[in-house]
């Protein structure tokens, strides 16, 4: 038998009900039930709908993960759950489930940070994390640059979005262009046949004065507004709108800023390893451009496969296993949730 901890992880921060099981750095199961189709008719995630969907999906998702891993709940050494950041109601469903399982099995419980879990999931793809590393996390709710000296205890925020996150901008621009929700994958597909140089959309927080105050921060609200105004002007004047060009130019503006600031953070911190995570990390152009710029800068890029970049239970289990291996204390059974949990707090309770 392996001495590596067998950990079950539960993720319910937004619209995916994820249950993952890992043994050390080996992924055994990754079951996900998404409620994205239920939110599509509203054009975005509705918190109450998400919470109800988690309640309905949770029992079957746990059973699916246990069956996939070939283990029983009694075999589990520890239980990890996302305690924040995220939607409060959705987080409560996950933590209540984890608390019940921990109480019933007398296993230690670890309430973990969603953002740190996005970093830890790379352990399942490429093995132990380099120390230190810079992490670029890009999702619907977060665009963050982190310095990770120890994913279980020492994570420092270098920069974050000050308004719309990148994924949120993708969804809003997708809705503006008449694309289905979520907008990111559809914009990515549409951009393949477009010209990214056709329209010169602005790069947020990239001017000299902005870089002095917000060197590693992100802003995509102005870009979203610029796209809306560009489309409105063409519609008013009766000019044709080539959607692939708009999608490609918008996407290029987003990934240009993300990749430039990530490489700059590595140089500033003297760190040679860069990790990419979060749902938007599945974007093909982001992966391509970041790879090119890391190669040019002599940096080592680590990117999990797309399925591990989106929200999932495997990433929570991966962080839980790292906490167990490092001898970090478990959380209290009555651990709280925190919708705005800071990334510096890797575990709670």
N, C-alpha and C positions, 0 to 999 in steps of 0.2 A: 504493500500500500504506500501511496505517496504521502510525504509529510507536508506537502503544500496544502494550504487551507482551501476547503471547498465552500464557496460563498455564493449565495443567491442574492441577486440585486434587483430592486424594484424601482422603476422610473415612471413618474406620472406628473412631470412638471408642466406639461402642456397638453398636446392632443394625441400623444402616443402612450399606450399602456405597454410598457416594456418589462419583461422578466428575463434576466440572464443568469446563467450559472457558469462559474469558472473554477478551475482548480489551479491556483497560482496564477500563471500567465497563459494557461491553456483554456480556450473557449470551448465549453461543452454544449451550451444551449443559448439561443438568442431568439426568444419568442416576442413578437410585437403585434399588437392589435391597434390599428390606427383609426381615429374617428374623423380623418380629414374630409371624407366625403360628406359627413354630416355638417361640417362647417362651410363647405363649398358654396352652398346656396346663400350664405350670409356674406361671402367675400372675405372671411377672416375667422379666426378662432373665437368662439363664444364660450366664456368660462363655465357657465352653468351646463351647457351641452357637453363640454369636455369632462366635467366632473361626473356627470351621469354615465357617460360612456365608459369611464374608468371603472365605475362601480359594476357595470354590467359585464365588462370584459375581463376583470381581474381573476376570478376563479378559474376560468378556462385557460387563460394565459399562463397562470402558474402551473396548472396541470400539464399543459403543452410543453413547458420548459423542463419540468421534471421528467416527463416521458422522453423527450429528446436527449436529455443528459443521461438517462438510464439510472437515475438515483431516486431515492425517496426523500421526503422532507426531513426524516430523522437522520439522514446521512449528512445533512448540511452542517458545517462547522460554525458559520456566522451568517447573519442577514444584514444587507446594506440597503439603504433606501435614500432617495433624493429628498433632502429636507429644505432645499431652496437653492437658488432663486427659482421662481416660477409662479404659476397661478395658485393662490392660496387654497381654494377648494380642491383643485386637482392634487396638490401636494398632500392635503389631509387624507385623501383616499389612499394614497400610497403609504403614508406613514402609519395610518391606522391598521392597514393590512400587515405591514411589517411588524408592528407592535404585537398584534395578535399572534403572528407566527412565532415571534421571539418568546412570548409568554408561554405559548403552548408547547414549545420544544425546549425551553430553557437554554436557548442559544444567545450569544451576545449580539447586540444590535448596534449598527453604525449608521447614524444619520450623516449623509455626505453632501458636499457641494456639487451642484450640477456642472459647473464650469470646470472644476478640478477633475471631475469624472470624464469630461471630454478629452482631457489631457491623458488621463490614466489609461484610456481604452487603447492607446497605441502600444501598450505592453502586450496586448493580445495579438498584435500584428507583427511587431518587430522586436519583442523581448524587453528587457529592462530599459527604463528611460535613461537617456544621457543626463548627466549632472554637470553643469547647469544646462538648461535649454530655454529657448524663447518659444512661446506658444501663441499662434494666431488662431483665435476662436471666432468663427463667423457663423451666425445663425439668425433665426427670425427675431430673436429678442436681444441678442448680444453681438457686439463686434469688439473684441478685446485683444490687447497685446499683454502677455504675461511673461514674467521671468520665473522659471520653475527651477529652484535649487533642490527641492525635495517635494514631490507631489503629495506626500502625506502630511507635510508640516510647514513647508516654506515656499509659498507662492506669493509673488508680488505683482500687483497691477501696475503696468507701465502706461497704459492708455486704454480708453474705452470710447464707445459712441456717446456723443453728447445730445443726440436727438434720435432720429430713426436709425435702427440697426440695418445692416446690409440686407439681411433677409426680408425685413419689413419693407425696405425700399423696393426690392424685387416684387413683392406681393402687390404693393400699391401701384407700381408702374405697370405690372401685368394687368391689373384691373382696369387701369387707364387705357390700355391697348386692347381691351376686350378679350383678354386671355383668361382661361379657367384658373381657379385657385387650387393649389398655391402657384404663384406666378413664376418662381425661380426656375423650375425645370422647363417650363414652356418658353421662357425668354432664352434660356440656354439653347434649346433646340432651334428656336427661330433665328437666333443670332448666327448660326452656322452658315446660312446663305446671305448674311448681311455684311455690310462694309463698316467696320468699327471707326473708320476715319470719315464717314459721310457727314457726321454731325459732331461739332466740337462742344460736347457737354462739359460743364465745370467739374473740377476736382476739388471736393470740399476739404477745408483746412490744410491746403497745400501751398498757400502764399507765404511769403517770407515772414510777415508779422504773425500769421496764424501758427507757423512752425515754431516761433519763439515761445508761444504760450501753450500750444496744443500739439507738440511735436509728434506724439504717438496716439493722439485722439482721432476719432472719426466723426464725420458728419455727412449724412446722406439726404437730409431733408431738403436742402437747397437744390441738389441734383434732381430729386423727385419733382420739385416745383418747376425746374428748368425744362424737364421733359414735358410736363403738363402744358406749360406755356407754348412750347414749340409746336405741340400737336394742335392746341387751340388756334394758334395763328394760321396754321396750314388749313385747318377746317374752315375758319372764317373766310379765308381768301380762296377757298375752293381748290386748293392745290392738292395733288395726290400725296399720300403718305405711304412710303414703302416700309411696312412694319419690320421686316428683317433688318433694315438699316438702323431704325430707331432702337431695336432690341440690342443690336451689336454695339452701337455707340454708347448706349446706357451701360451695358454690361462692362464695356471696356473702361468706362470712367470709374466704376466701382472697383474692379479688380486692379486697376492701375494704382489707385490710392492704397488699397490693402497690401499689395505686394511691395510697393516702395517703402511703406512705413515698417513693414515686417523686416525687410532686409536692413533698413536703417537701424532698427532696434538691435538686431544682432551685432552690427558694427559698433554701436554705441556701448553695448554691454560686454563686448569682447567674447561673444558666444558663437560657436560654430554650428550648433544644431538648432534647426527650426522645425517645430511641429505644427501641423495644420489640422484643425478639427472644427466640429460644428456642422450643422446641416448644409450650409452654403459651401462647405468644403467639397461637396459632390459636384460643384460647378466645373465643367470641363475647362473653361477658359482660365479660371482661377488656378487650377492645378497646373495648366500648361505654362502660364506666365510666371507663376511663382517658381516653378521648376527651372525655367530659363534664367531668371534673375538670381536664384540661389547658385546655379552652376557658374554664372558669370562672377559672382561674389565669392566663390570658393566655400559655400555653405553646404551643409548636409541637411537635406529636406526629408522629413518623415511624415507620410500621409497614410492614415488607415484607409482601407477600402471603403467605398461610398456607403455601404450598408452599416458600417460602424461609426460613420460621421454623424448621421442623423440620430435623434434621441432614441436610446435603447437601454434595456436593462443590463446588457453586457458591460457597458462602460461603468455603471454603478457597482456591479460585482467586481470589476477590475480594480476600482479604487478601494473597495472594501477589502479585497485580498491584500492589496498593498499595505493597508492600515494594519491588518492582522499580522502580516509578515514583519512589519516594523515595530510591533509591540505597542502600538498606540492604544490608548484606553477606549473602551466601548462607550457608546452614548447611554444616557439614562433611558429607561424604558419609556418614560413620559416625555421624550424629546420633542421640542417645539419645531414648528415650521417657520420659515422666514422667507417671504416672497422677494425680499431685496438682500438676501444673504451675500455678504462681501466675499470675494474670491480668496482673500487672505485666510478666511476661516474654512479650512478644508473639511472638518467634521464638527458636529454640534452636539450639544447635550452634556 
